[in-house]
């Protein structure tokens, strides 16, 4: 399953991080904790900058579990097409 290693790291440290970094967002790739960020946008930006289209986890250390999946982004099919009006 995708992101199993990241989920395991997150679950192992969640309570500790909730105490140390309340309200922050963590970025995890494999077993590497990239860092803690003030907003989800900052966390996603750093993850995208470092890892591009490869999967990584960006998750709140304080919020209840909520998984977000964007298959088009993960598969690299999300793109702008100027021939269709938005």
Residue frames as a rotation matrix with the C-alpha (Angstrom) as fourth column:
UNK 1
0.580 0.815 0.000 0.00
0.815 -0.580 0.000 0.00
0.000 0.000 -1.000 0.00
UNK 2
0.122 -0.520 0.845 1.19
0.437 -0.737 -0.516 3.50
0.891 0.432 0.138 -0.79
UNK 3
-0.046 -0.284 0.958 2.92
-0.521 -0.811 -0.266 5.43
0.852 -0.511 -0.111 1.99
UNK 4
0.735 0.317 -0.600 2.93
0.247 0.699 0.671 2.50
0.632 -0.641 0.435 4.44
UNK 5
-0.144 -0.883 -0.447 6.39
0.888 0.084 -0.452 3.42
0.436 -0.462 0.772 5.74
UNK 6
-0.712 -0.082 0.698 5.42
-0.033 -0.988 -0.150 7.08
0.702 -0.130 0.701 6.18
UNK 7
0.336 0.919 0.205 2.20
-0.412 -0.052 0.910 6.11
0.847 -0.390 0.361 7.99
UNK 8
0.538 -0.213 -0.816 4.16
0.642 0.731 0.232 3.86
0.547 -0.649 0.530 10.31
UNK 9
-0.609 -0.793 -0.001 6.61
0.653 -0.500 -0.569 6.67
0.450 -0.347 0.823 11.19
UNK 10
-0.456 0.519 0.723 3.71
-0.375 -0.849 0.372 9.07
0.807 -0.101 0.582 11.72
UNK 11
0.594 0.760 -0.265 1.78
-0.125 0.412 0.903 6.66
0.795 -0.503 0.340 13.96
UNK 12
0.191 -0.630 -0.753 4.90
0.838 0.504 -0.209 5.90
0.511 -0.591 0.624 16.00
UNK 13
-0.738 -0.649 -0.183 5.60
0.660 -0.639 -0.396 9.58
0.140 -0.413 0.900 16.76
UNK 14
-0.134 0.762 0.634 2.16
0.451 -0.523 0.724 11.21
0.883 0.383 -0.273 16.58
UNK 15
0.746 0.466 -0.476 1.63
0.611 -0.195 0.767 11.75
0.265 -0.863 -0.430 20.33
UNK 16
-0.022 -0.869 -0.494 5.17
0.854 -0.273 0.443 13.05
-0.520 -0.412 0.748 20.81
UNK 17
-0.769 -0.271 0.578 4.81
0.592 -0.642 0.487 15.47
0.240 0.717 0.655 17.86
UNK 18
0.234 0.929 0.287 1.37
0.576 -0.370 0.729 16.57
0.783 -0.005 -0.622 19.01
UNK 19
0.687 -0.056 -0.725 2.98
0.683 -0.291 0.670 17.71
-0.248 -0.955 -0.162 22.28
UNK 20
-0.225 -0.931 -0.289 6.11
0.673 -0.363 0.645 19.26
-0.705 -0.049 0.708 20.70
UNK 21
-0.982 -0.186 0.003 4.61
0.112 -0.582 0.806 20.76
-0.149 0.792 0.592 17.53
UNK 22
-0.223 0.975 0.010 0.91
0.633 0.153 -0.759 21.52
-0.742 -0.163 -0.651 18.13
UNK 23
0.590 0.605 -0.535 -0.82
-0.018 -0.652 -0.758 22.93
-0.807 0.457 -0.374 15.06
UNK 24
-0.234 -0.772 -0.591 2.10
-0.750 -0.244 0.615 22.10
-0.618 0.587 -0.522 12.75
UNK 25
0.898 0.400 -0.187 2.22
-0.415 0.621 -0.665 19.92
-0.150 0.675 0.723 9.62
UNK 26
0.044 -0.895 0.444 4.89
-0.351 0.403 0.846 17.25
-0.936 -0.193 -0.296 9.19
UNK 27
0.600 0.003 -0.800 6.42
-0.783 0.209 -0.586 16.08
0.165 0.978 0.127 5.93
UNK 28
0.112 -0.504 0.856 7.67
-0.429 0.753 0.499 12.49
-0.896 -0.423 -0.132 5.82
UNK 29
0.513 -0.053 -0.857 9.35
-0.813 0.291 -0.504 10.61
0.276 0.955 0.106 2.97
UNK 30
0.036 -0.442 -0.896 10.16
0.035 0.897 -0.441 6.97
0.999 -0.016 0.048 3.67
UNK 31
0.418 0.066 -0.906 11.54
0.869 0.261 0.420 7.00
0.264 -0.963 0.052 7.21
UNK 32
-0.712 -0.696 0.098 12.92
0.664 -0.711 -0.232 10.57
0.231 -0.100 0.968 6.90
UNK 33
0.427 0.743 -0.515 11.13
0.825 -0.554 -0.115 13.34
-0.371 -0.376 -0.849 8.78
UNK 34
-0.045 -0.430 0.901 11.72
0.820 -0.532 -0.213 16.31
0.571 0.729 0.377 6.48
UNK 35
-0.950 -0.291 0.111 10.38
0.176 -0.797 -0.578 18.93
0.256 -0.530 0.808 8.88
UNK 36
-0.174 0.883 -0.435 7.46
0.925 -0.005 -0.380 20.67
-0.338 -0.468 -0.816 10.56
UNK 37
-0.831 -0.058 0.553 5.62
0.394 -0.764 0.512 23.57
0.392 0.643 0.658 8.92
UNK 38
-0.859 0.475 -0.191 3.10
-0.157 -0.599 -0.785 26.21
-0.487 -0.645 0.589 10.00
UNK 39
0.102 0.923 -0.372 0.66
-0.798 -0.147 -0.584 25.53
-0.594 0.356 0.722 7.15
UNK 40
0.407 0.128 0.905 -0.29
0.287 0.922 -0.259 22.67
-0.867 0.365 0.339 4.87
UNK 41
0.999 -0.031 0.009 0.63
-0.003 -0.370 -0.929 24.83
0.032 0.929 -0.369 1.87
UNK 42
0.363 -0.927 0.096 4.18
-0.932 -0.361 0.035 25.27
0.002 -0.102 -0.995 3.17
UNK 43
-0.024 -0.325 0.945 4.46
-0.408 0.866 0.288 21.53
-0.913 -0.379 -0.153 3.90
UNK 44
0.669 0.356 0.652 3.20
0.401 0.566 -0.720 20.56
-0.626 0.743 0.236 0.43
UNK 45
0.914 -0.366 -0.175 5.45
-0.384 -0.643 -0.663 23.13
0.130 0.673 -0.728 -1.22
UNK 46
0.057 -0.940 0.337 8.55
-0.939 0.064 0.337 21.76
-0.339 -0.335 -0.879 0.51
UNK 47
0.066 0.033 0.997 7.57
-0.037 0.999 -0.031 18.17
-0.997 -0.035 0.067 -0.28
UNK 48
0.895 0.320 0.312 6.95
0.296 0.098 -0.950 18.98
-0.334 0.942 -0.007 -3.94
UNK 49
0.687 -0.705 -0.179 10.23
-0.723 -0.635 -0.272 20.93
0.078 0.316 -0.945 -4.16
UNK 50
-0.160 -0.816 0.555 12.20
-0.841 0.408 0.357 18.02
-0.517 -0.409 -0.751 -2.71
UNK 51
-0.496 -0.005 0.868 10.40
-0.010 1.000 0.000 15.01
-0.868 -0.008 -0.496 -4.15
UNK 52
-0.848 0.176 -0.499 8.54
-0.529 -0.245 0.812 16.21
0.020 0.953 0.301 -7.25
UNK 53
0.021 0.926 -0.376 5.85
-0.861 0.208 0.464 13.74
0.508 0.314 0.802 -8.32
UNK 54
-0.522 -0.197 -0.830 7.01
0.137 0.941 -0.310 10.90
0.842 -0.276 -0.464 -6.07
UNK 55
0.514 0.850 -0.120 4.67
0.236 -0.005 0.972 10.22
0.825 -0.527 -0.203 -3.12
UNK 56
-0.799 -0.598 -0.063 5.36
0.213 -0.184 -0.960 11.78
0.562 -0.780 0.274 0.27
UNK 57
0.102 0.844 -0.527 3.22
0.923 0.118 0.367 12.43
0.372 -0.524 -0.766 3.33
UNK 58
-0.838 -0.162 0.522 2.21
-0.046 -0.931 -0.363 15.90
0.544 -0.328 0.772 4.54
UNK 59
0.046 0.860 -0.508 -0.06
0.551 0.403 0.731 15.69
0.833 -0.314 -0.456 7.56
UNK 60
0.209 0.142 0.968 -1.25
-0.607 -0.757 0.242 17.67
0.766 -0.638 -0.072 10.56
UNK 61
-0.719 -0.487 -0.496 0.13
0.101 0.633 -0.767 16.43
0.688 -0.602 -0.406 13.86
UNK 62
-0.921 0.365 0.137 -2.94
-0.264 -0.325 -0.908 17.79
-0.287 -0.872 0.396 15.70
UNK 63
-0.195 0.913 -0.359 -5.96
-0.981 -0.183 0.068 17.14
-0.003 0.366 0.931 13.47
UNK 64
0.277 0.373 0.886 -7.91
-0.348 0.898 -0.270 13.89
-0.896 -0.233 0.378 13.38
UNK 65
-0.592 -0.539 0.599 -6.98
0.272 0.566 0.778 11.44
-0.759 0.623 -0.188 10.65
UNK 66
0.631 0.704 -0.326 -7.96
-0.158 -0.294 -0.943 12.62
-0.760 0.646 -0.074 7.20
UNK 67
-0.339 -0.757 0.558 -6.43
0.443 0.395 0.805 11.05
-0.830 0.520 0.202 4.14
UNK 68
0.525 0.415 -0.743 -6.38
-0.436 -0.618 -0.654 13.01
-0.730 0.668 -0.143 0.90
UNK 69
-0.223 -0.558 0.799 -5.60
0.526 0.621 0.581 11.39
-0.820 0.550 0.155 -2.41
UNK 70
0.414 0.264 -0.871 -5.11
-0.557 -0.684 -0.472 13.25
-0.720 0.680 -0.136 -5.67
UNK 71
0.374 -0.261 0.890 -4.64
0.442 0.894 0.076 10.45
-0.815 0.365 0.450 -8.23
UNK 72
0.913 -0.010 0.407 -4.23
0.380 -0.340 -0.860 12.81
0.147 0.940 -0.307 -11.18
UNK 73
0.659 -0.724 0.202 -1.28
-0.744 -0.667 0.037 14.47
0.108 -0.175 -0.979 -9.49
UNK 74
0.268 -0.563 0.782 0.24
-0.449 0.645 0.618 11.17
-0.852 -0.517 -0.080 -8.36
UNK 75
0.401 -0.043 0.915 0.02
0.614 0.755 -0.233 9.76
-0.680 0.655 0.329 -11.88
UNK 76
-0.590 -0.712 -0.381 1.32
0.254 -0.612 0.749 12.93
-0.767 0.345 0.542 -13.49
UNK 77
-0.455 0.476 0.752 -1.80
0.881 0.120 0.457 13.43
0.128 0.871 -0.474 -15.62
UNK 78
0.541 0.596 -0.594 -2.87
0.671 -0.732 -0.123 16.71
-0.507 -0.332 -0.795 -14.07
UNK 79
-0.653 -0.735 0.182 -1.98
0.690 -0.478 0.544 19.43
-0.312 0.481 0.819 -16.57
UNK 80
-0.140 0.558 -0.818 -3.30
-0.184 -0.826 -0.533 22.62
-0.973 0.076 0.218 -18.04
UNK 81
-0.453 0.070 0.889 -5.04
0.825 0.411 0.388 22.33
-0.338 0.909 -0.244 -21.39
UNK 82
-0.738 0.090 -0.668 -5.58
-0.082 -0.996 -0.043 25.74
-0.669 0.023 0.743 -23.03
UNK 83
-0.912 0.405 -0.065 -8.02
-0.031 0.090 0.995 24.29
0.409 0.910 -0.069 -25.60
UNK 84
-0.068 0.914 -0.400 -10.77
0.756 0.309 0.577 23.97
0.651 -0.264 -0.712 -22.97
UNK 85
-0.203 0.084 0.976 -12.23
-0.370 -0.929 0.003 26.91
0.907 -0.361 0.219 -21.07
UNK 86
-0.840 -0.118 -0.529 -12.36
0.423 0.468 -0.776 26.63
0.339 -0.876 -0.343 -17.31
